[in-house]
Amino acid sequence: MSLVSPLSASLGFSEAIAGIAATAAQREREQRLPHEEIAALKALGFGALRLSADDGGRGVSLSGLFAVARDVAAADSNIAHAFRNHFWQVEAALERRDHPFHAHVLDLARRRKTIGLSFVESDATAAGARPSRVLSRLEWDERRQVYVGSGDKVYATGNLYNDAFVGLAVESRANGTVQYVLERGEGVGTEDDWQGFGQRLTGSGTARFRDVVVQPRHVYAPDPPKVPEAAPWGFTFHQVYLTNCIAGIVRRVVLDAVEVLRARRRNFYHGEAAQPADEPALQALLGRIRAYAASIEASAERAVQALQHAAQSRGTRDDYAATLAATLAASEAKVVIDDLAPQVASWLIDLGSGSVVSSAAALDRHWRNIKVLASHNPRLYKERLLGQNLLTGQLPPTGAFF
């Protein structure tokens, strides 16, 4: 098993990904945010993978994007996670590239900038509620001929590293909802106040916007509502991306397990071999870790391929069925992977025993990172939906946070 896939190697990411992997444990120990590592990936065009070569990108397919992102997650899941909202914005823009708002998003990606979100988690209680606004209003400043807004976003994953932010607001003159692209500048502040026990370096703290200036050319009327027959599950990408990150962590567990077993010098007195690497029980456990990891990656890849098919079916008569199938496949993958991945991370500790519990190795980060990623959109609701769907044909909710 290799850290880097052939696709990442062909794109020239091998050295960067290997470097990220080599320093991940040290960053975890020191709680050092990966500003330099993320900047290096941006410069290599990681954020522009989905743009065509003619548009300054790498021309990678949607499934290819997930393959490279999984490699980055295997190196450091914090960094892969920090790019999720950017990739979603690019993906949405590619579907509507002729719209001025989306054209600007693609131009930012072309210039090796990354885009975060300035939506907040919904405070509504209704099932399927969508995100609410951070900048509740954009007030028109007649003297400067610009818009001005203020607001806060909690859990702003990746925003510490992002160059621009996308959100919704009410435009003061027409009193209608608009989309905006706000580039980082005066009045934009991001804090590293995320207190999670895992994914500590994702930049998931609070983003604050104080009297920020938004240029009128970056404010646009939202797209019209989709036609009734269009598939309503537009946010499956988010779930597949998180599950894909967990699959990357599990691959790293396998690689670390090999190194742990090779490095052990003392076996238990009741063992059967002089060296731990020759111990049958430990060899079998390593084989189990490998097998479970392969199954986890296969389950994640199945969801990725379903999402790829759904993307290719947009606007065709297969759109609805393919998008529903992708959402169900994403749910199935999450249920299985969220259950198995923490167990695989725990087996790494069993394999190394007392040799690996030192905080210097930071191997506990794998379990912690898996559990924090898995806490997004709890699998209990996915399990129930999958059961209901089999029994009654119940359809998944359409909100962003399922």
C-alpha positions as CSV (number, residue, x, y, z in Angstrom):
1,M,0.0,0.0,0.0
2,S,1.3,3.4,-1.0
3,L,0.7,6.8,0.5
4,V,0.3,8.4,-2.9
5,S,-1.9,7.2,-5.7
6,P,-0.7,7.0,-9.3
7,L,-3.0,10.0,-10.2
8,S,-1.4,12.3,-7.5
9,A,2.0,11.2,-8.7
10,S,1.2,12.0,-12.3
11,L,0.0,15.4,-11.3
12,G,3.3,16.2,-9.5
13,F,1.9,16.1,-5.9
14,S,4.0,13.2,-4.6
15,E,6.8,15.3,-3.0
16,A,4.3,17.7,-1.4
17,I,2.1,15.0,0.0
18,A,5.1,13.0,1.3
19,G,6.4,16.1,3.0
20,I,3.0,16.8,4.7
21,A,2.9,13.2,5.9
22,A,6.4,13.4,7.3
23,T,5.7,16.4,9.5
24,A,2.0,15.7,10.5
25,A,2.8,14.2,13.9
26,Q,5.1,17.0,14.7
27,R,2.5,19.6,13.8
28,E,0.0,17.7,16.0
29,R,2.4,17.8,19.0
30,E,3.2,21.4,18.6
31,Q,-0.3,22.5,17.5
32,R,1.2,24.2,14.6
33,L,-1.3,25.3,12.0
34,P,-0.3,24.1,8.5
35,H,-0.2,27.5,6.7
36,E,2.9,26.7,4.8
37,E,1.7,23.2,3.7
38,I,-1.6,24.6,2.5
39,A,0.0,27.4,0.7
40,A,2.3,24.9,-1.1
41,L,-0.7,22.8,-2.2
42,K,-2.5,25.9,-3.5
43,A,0.6,26.9,-5.5
44,L,0.7,23.4,-7.1
45,G,-2.9,23.8,-8.2
46,F,-4.6,21.5,-5.7
47,G,-7.6,23.9,-5.4
48,A,-7.9,24.1,-9.2
49,L,-7.9,20.3,-9.9
50,R,-11.4,20.4,-11.4
51,L,-10.7,23.3,-13.7
52,S,-9.7,22.4,-17.3
53,A,-6.2,22.9,-18.4
54,D,-7.4,25.8,-20.7
55,D,-8.8,27.5,-17.5
56,G,-5.5,27.1,-15.6
57,G,-6.5,23.9,-13.8
58,R,-5.6,20.2,-14.0
59,G,-8.6,18.8,-15.8
60,V,-9.2,16.1,-13.2
61,S,-12.6,14.3,-13.0
62,L,-14.7,14.4,-9.9
63,S,-13.7,10.9,-8.9
64,G,-10.1,12.0,-9.5
65,L,-10.5,14.9,-7.2
66,F,-11.6,12.5,-4.4
67,A,-8.6,10.2,-5.1
68,V,-6.1,13.1,-4.7
69,A,-8.0,14.4,-1.6
70,R,-7.8,11.0,-0.1
71,D,-4.0,11.0,-0.6
72,V,-3.8,14.3,1.2
73,A,-6.0,13.0,4.0
74,A,-3.7,10.1,4.4
75,A,-0.9,12.5,4.8
76,D,-2.8,14.9,7.1
77,S,-6.6,14.8,7.4
78,N,-6.6,18.4,8.8
79,I,-5.4,19.7,5.5
80,A,-7.7,17.7,3.3
81,H,-10.7,18.7,5.5
82,A,-9.7,22.4,5.2
83,F,-10.3,22.3,1.5
84,R,-13.7,20.8,1.5
85,N,-15.8,24.0,1.3
86,H,-13.5,25.4,-1.4
87,F,-14.0,22.3,-3.6
88,W,-17.7,22.4,-3.1
89,Q,-17.8,26.0,-4.3
90,V,-15.8,25.2,-7.3
91,E,-18.0,22.2,-8.1
92,A,-21.2,24.3,-7.9
93,A,-19.5,27.0,-10.0
94,L,-18.6,24.5,-12.7
95,E,-22.3,23.6,-13.2
96,R,-23.2,27.3,-13.8
97,R,-20.0,28.8,-15.1
98,D,-21.8,31.4,-17.3
99,H,-23.4,33.0,-14.2
100,P,-21.2,36.1,-13.1
101,F,-21.1,34.9,-9.5
102,H,-19.8,31.4,-10.4
103,A,-17.5,32.8,-13.0
104,H,-15.8,34.9,-10.3
105,V,-15.5,31.8,-8.1
106,L,-13.7,30.0,-10.9
107,D,-11.5,32.9,-11.5
108,L,-10.4,32.9,-7.9
109,A,-9.6,29.2,-8.1
110,R,-7.7,29.8,-11.4
111,R,-5.6,32.4,-9.5
112,R,-4.8,29.7,-6.8
113,K,-7.1,31.3,-4.3
114,T,-9.4,29.3,-2.0
115,I,-13.0,30.1,-1.1
116,G,-14.6,29.4,2.2
117,L,-18.2,29.8,3.5
118,S,-19.8,32.6,5.4
119,F,-23.1,30.7,6.0
120,V,-24.0,29.6,9.5
121,E,-25.5,26.4,10.7
122,S,-29.3,26.8,10.6
123,D,-30.9,28.0,13.8
124,A,-34.3,26.8,12.6
125,T,-35.9,23.7,14.1
126,A,-37.7,22.5,11.0
127,A,-36.4,19.2,9.5
128,G,-34.3,19.9,6.4
129,A,-33.7,23.6,7.3
130,R,-31.0,25.2,5.2
131,P,-28.1,27.4,6.3
132,S,-28.9,30.9,7.4
133,R,-27.0,34.1,6.7
134,V,-23.9,35.5,8.4
135,L,-24.0,38.9,6.9
136,S,-27.7,39.4,7.4
137,R,-27.7,42.6,5.3
138,L,-25.5,44.2,2.8
139,E,-26.0,48.0,3.3
140,W,-25.3,50.2,0.3
141,D,-22.8,52.9,1.0
142,E,-23.7,55.6,-1.5
143,R,-20.6,57.7,-0.9
144,R,-18.1,54.8,-1.6
145,Q,-20.4,53.0,-4.0
146,V,-19.9,49.7,-2.2
147,Y,-21.8,47.3,0.1
148,V,-20.9,47.0,3.8
149,G,-21.8,44.1,6.1
150,S,-21.0,42.5,9.5
151,G,-21.5,39.1,11.1
152,D,-19.9,36.0,12.7
153,K,-19.6,32.4,11.6
154,V,-18.8,29.7,14.1
155,Y,-17.2,26.4,13.0
156,A,-15.7,28.1,9.9
157,T,-13.7,25.1,8.7
158,G,-10.7,26.1,6.6
159,N,-11.6,29.8,6.7
160,L,-8.3,30.6,8.6
161,Y,-6.5,29.6,5.3
162,N,-9.0,30.9,2.8
163,D,-8.7,34.0,0.5
164,A,-12.4,34.6,-0.1
165,F,-15.8,33.7,1.3
166,V,-19.2,33.0,-0.3
167,G,-22.5,33.6,1.4
168,L,-26.0,35.0,1.2
169,A,-27.4,38.3,2.4
170,V,-30.3,40.7,2.0
171,E,-29.4,43.5,-0.2
172,S,-30.6,46.8,1.4
173,R,-31.9,48.6,-1.7
174,A,-34.1,46.0,-3.2
175,N,-34.5,44.0,0.1
176,G,-34.0,40.8,-1.8
177,T,-31.6,37.9,-1.1
178,V,-28.3,38.0,-3.0
179,Q,-25.2,35.9,-3.2
180,Y,-21.8,37.6,-2.6
181,V,-18.2,36.8,-2.9
182,L,-16.1,38.6,-0.2
183,E,-12.3,38.6,-0.6
184,R,-10.1,38.7,2.5
185,G,-9.2,42.2,3.5
186,E,-9.8,44.8,6.2
187,G,-12.5,43.7,8.7
188,V,-12.1,40.0,8.1
189,G,-10.8,38.1,11.2
190,T,-10.4,34.4,11.7
191,E,-9.6,32.9,15.1
192,D,-8.1,29.6,16.0
193,D,-10.6,29.0,18.8
194,W,-11.7,25.5,17.7
195,Q,-11.8,23.3,20.8
196,G,-12.4,19.8,19.2
197,F,-10.3,16.9,20.5
198,G,-9.6,15.9,16.9
199,Q,-9.1,17.7,13.5
200,R,-7.4,20.4,15.7
201,L,-5.6,22.1,12.8
202,T,-8.4,22.6,10.3
203,G,-8.8,26.3,11.1
204,S,-12.4,25.6,12.3
205,G,-12.6,28.5,14.6
206,T,-14.8,31.6,14.4
207,A,-14.8,33.9,11.4
208,R,-15.7,37.5,12.1
209,F,-16.7,40.1,9.6
210,R,-16.8,43.7,10.8
211,D,-17.9,46.4,8.3
212,V,-16.4,44.4,5.5
213,V,-16.6,45.9,2.0
214,V,-18.1,43.9,-0.8
215,Q,-17.8,45.3,-4.3
216,P,-21.1,45.6,-6.2
217,R,-19.7,43.5,-9.1
218,H,-19.3,40.6,-6.5
219,V,-23.0,40.7,-5.5
220,Y,-25.5,38.8,-7.7
221,A,-29.0,37.6,-7.7
222,P,-29.2,33.9,-6.8
223,D,-30.0,31.3,-9.4
224,P,-33.7,30.7,-10.0
225,P,-35.2,27.7,-8.2
226,K,-34.7,24.3,-9.8
227,V,-37.4,22.9,-11.9
228,P,-39.7,20.5,-10.0
229,E,-38.4,17.4,-11.6
230,A,-34.7,18.2,-10.7
231,A,-33.1,16.0,-8.1
232,P,-33.2,17.9,-4.8
233,W,-30.2,16.2,-3.1
234,G,-27.5,18.8,-3.9
235,F,-25.3,18.4,-0.9
236,T,-24.1,14.8,-1.1
237,F,-20.7,16.0,-2.1
238,H,-20.1,17.3,1.5
239,Q,-20.8,13.9,3.1
240,V,-18.8,11.9,0.5
241,Y,-15.9,14.3,1.0
242,L,-15.8,13.7,4.8
243,T,-16.1,10.0,4.5
244,N,-13.4,10.0,1.9
245,C,-11.1,11.8,4.4
246,I,-11.7,9.1,7.0
247,A,-10.8,6.5,4.4
248,G,-7.5,8.4,3.9
249,I,-6.8,8.3,7.6
250,V,-7.3,4.6,7.7
251,R,-4.8,4.1,4.9
252,R,-2.3,6.1,7.0
253,V,-3.1,3.7,9.9
254,V,-2.0,0.8,7.8
255,L,1.3,2.5,6.8
256,D,1.9,3.5,10.4
257,A,1.1,-0.1,11.6
258,V,3.8,-1.5,9.3
259,E,6.4,1.0,10.7
260,V,5.3,0.3,14.3
261,L,5.7,-3.5,13.9
262,R,9.0,-3.2,12.2
263,A,10.3,-0.8,14.9
264,R,9.3,-2.9,17.9
265,R,12.3,-4.6,19.5
266,R,10.8,-6.4,22.4
267,N,8.1,-9.1,22.4
268,F,6.1,-10.3,25.4
269,Y,7.7,-13.0,27.4
270,H,4.8,-15.3,26.5
271,G,5.1,-14.6,22.7
272,E,6.2,-17.2,20.2
273,A,8.9,-15.2,18.5
274,A,12.0,-13.4,19.5
275,Q,11.1,-10.3,17.5
276,P,7.6,-8.8,17.3
277,A,7.7,-8.6,13.5
278,D,7.9,-12.5,13.5
279,E,5.1,-12.9,16.0
280,P,2.2,-14.8,14.4
281,A,-0.5,-13.0,16.4
282,L,0.9,-9.6,15.5
283,Q,1.3,-10.5,11.8
284,A,-2.4,-11.6,11.8
285,L,-3.5,-8.3,13.4
286,L,-1.5,-6.4,10.8
287,G,-3.3,-8.5,8.1
288,R,-6.7,-7.7,9.7
289,I,-5.9,-3.9,9.7
290,R,-4.9,-4.1,6.0
291,A,-8.1,-6.0,5.0
292,Y,-10.4,-3.7,6.9
293,A,-8.6,-0.7,5.5
294,A,-9.0,-2.0,1.9
295,S,-12.7,-2.6,2.6
296,I,-13.1,0.9,3.9
297,E,-11.4,2.5,0.9
298,A,-13.6,0.3,-1.4
299,S,-16.8,1.5,0.3
300,A,-15.7,5.1,0.1
301,E,-14.8,4.7,-3.6
302,R,-18.2,3.1,-4.3
303,A,-19.8,6.3,-2.9
304,V,-17.4,8.5,-5.0
305,Q,-18.3,6.6,-8.2
306,A,-22.0,7.0,-7.5
307,L,-21.5,10.7,-7.0
308,Q,-19.5,10.8,-10.3
309,H,-22.4,9.1,-12.1
310,A,-24.8,11.6,-10.6
311,A,-22.7,14.5,-11.8
312,Q,-22.5,13.1,-15.3
313,S,-26.3,12.6,-15.3
314,R,-27.2,16.3,-14.5
315,G,-29.8,17.6,-16.8
316,T,-30.7,14.2,-18.3
317,R,-33.6,12.0,-17.6
318,D,-31.4,9.9,-15.3
319,D,-30.7,12.9,-13.1
320,Y,-33.1,12.2,-10.3
321,A,-32.4,8.5,-10.0
322,A,-28.7,8.9,-10.1
323,T,-28.6,11.7,-7.5
324,L,-30.8,9.7,-5.2
325,A,-28.6,6.6,-5.6
326,A,-25.5,8.7,-4.8
327,T,-27.1,10.1,-1.6
328,L,-28.0,6.5,-0.5
329,A,-24.6,5.2,-1.4
330,A,-23.0,8.1,0.6
331,S,-25.2,7.1,3.6
332,E,-24.3,3.4,3.3
333,A,-20.6,4.3,3.2
334,K,-20.8,6.5,6.2
335,V,-22.6,4.0,8.3
336,V,-20.0,1.3,7.6
337,I,-16.9,3.5,7.7
338,D,-17.9,5.4,10.8
339,D,-18.3,2.1,12.6
340,L,-15.1,0.3,11.3
341,A,-12.6,3.1,11.0
342,P,-12.2,3.9,14.8
343,Q,-11.8,0.1,15.4
344,V,-8.9,0.0,12.9
345,A,-7.3,3.0,14.6
346,S,-7.6,1.2,17.9
347,W,-6.0,-2.0,16.5
348,L,-2.9,0.2,15.8
349,I,-2.5,0.7,19.5
350,D,-3.0,-3.1,20.1
351,L,-0.3,-3.8,17.6
352,G,2.2,-1.5,19.1
353,S,1.2,-1.9,22.8
354,G,3.2,0.2,25.2
355,S,5.6,1.1,22.4
356,V,3.1,3.5,20.8
357,V,1.3,5.2,23.6
358,S,3.9,8.0,23.9
359,S,2.5,11.4,22.9
360,A,5.7,11.9,20.8
361,A,4.3,9.6,18.1
362,A,0.9,11.3,18.2
363,L,-0.7,8.0,16.9
364,D,-3.8,8.7,18.9
365,R,-4.6,11.5,16.5
366,H,-5.9,9.0,14.0
367,W,-8.7,7.8,16.3
368,R,-9.5,11.3,17.4
369,N,-9.6,12.7,13.9
370,I,-11.8,9.9,12.7
371,K,-14.3,10.5,15.5
372,V,-14.5,14.2,14.9
373,L,-15.0,13.8,11.2
374,A,-17.6,11.1,11.9
375,S,-19.5,13.4,14.2
376,H,-20.6,15.5,11.3
377,N,-24.2,14.4,10.3
378,P,-24.4,11.5,12.8
379,R,-24.7,8.0,11.3
380,L,-27.8,7.2,13.5
381,Y,-29.9,9.3,11.2
382,K,-28.4,7.7,8.1
383,E,-29.1,4.2,9.5
384,R,-32.7,5.1,10.2
385,L,-33.2,6.6,6.7
386,L,-31.7,3.5,5.1
387,G,-34.0,1.3,7.0
388,Q,-37.0,3.5,6.2
389,N,-36.1,3.6,2.6
390,L,-36.1,-0.2,2.3
391,L,-39.4,-0.5,4.2
392,T,-41.5,2.4,2.9
393,G,-39.4,4.1,0.1
394,Q,-38.8,7.1,2.4
395,L,-36.6,9.6,0.6
396,P,-33.6,11.4,2.2
397,P,-34.1,14.9,3.5
398,T,-32.8,17.7,1.2
399,G,-31.1,20.0,3.7
400,A,-27.3,20.6,3.6
401,F,-26.6,18.9,6.9
402,F,-28.0,15.4,6.4
